[in-house]
Amino acid sequence: MEIHSAWALVLVSLGAAFLPSLGQRLRLPSVVLEILFGVVIGKSLLNLQFGEDWISFLSHLGFLILMFHAGMEINFGMLKKQRAGMFIIQAGVFLLTLVLSMGAAVMLGQGLYLGLVLSTTSLGLVVPTLKDTNASQTPLGQNALIAATLADFLTLFGITFFLLWHQNGFGWDFLRPLPLFIGFGVLLKLVQFLAWWYPEKTDRLLADKDSQELGVRFSLALLFLFVALSELAHLEPVLGAFMGGALLS
């Protein structure tokens, strides 16, 4: 059943407004209720069809903002204090998941691409769940976040290079990701320099009470800048969004 775009916006807005409060009452992460809400209004039950293109645009924008927020959730101070053994455990968990995913892909008669897809861990579920349970800044929460990030972005890199190889073979196309990493490194050094030499301006930029909302403007500019760099490098936009959030963190 196709509904008018205005009613679609009303329905989705009401769900986004009230489901987090309902999740607190039920002691459930809001993302669980949001998924169930999507199942109910989607093809599984009510089969509501949102025909307008801007609905798709909002869904993509929301996911990019979520990945930007996931990058901001990483506590690099805690990360530096983490023992090397924890990195080995996190990498081992990812490798085990990758091996099992590849085995499942072979059993299903599929190739490398499906194996990479099955080995991902949804940061879109991990981040809201950790925040709703106030665990995002705890050692356990940071370990879960880093493990999920490692799984997601190693597979994103794998899928990106697999597609580059599948489309063009081995060659100069494998250098396409370089602009994104160079841009990340340059901006990281620039932000560190500005924060060191102009601390009062940095505090103003990140202040909670600012009539010009410079922090919000800077965050959005950083998000779209890295998404644009990802597009220019023919990489997944979510990778750029995450790196922008990590830079701000």
Helices and strands as residue ranges (DSSP letters): H 5-26, H 30-41, H 53-72, H 76-81, H 84-107, H 112-118, H 123-132, H 139-168, G 172-175, H 178-197, H 199-205, H 214-232, H 237-248
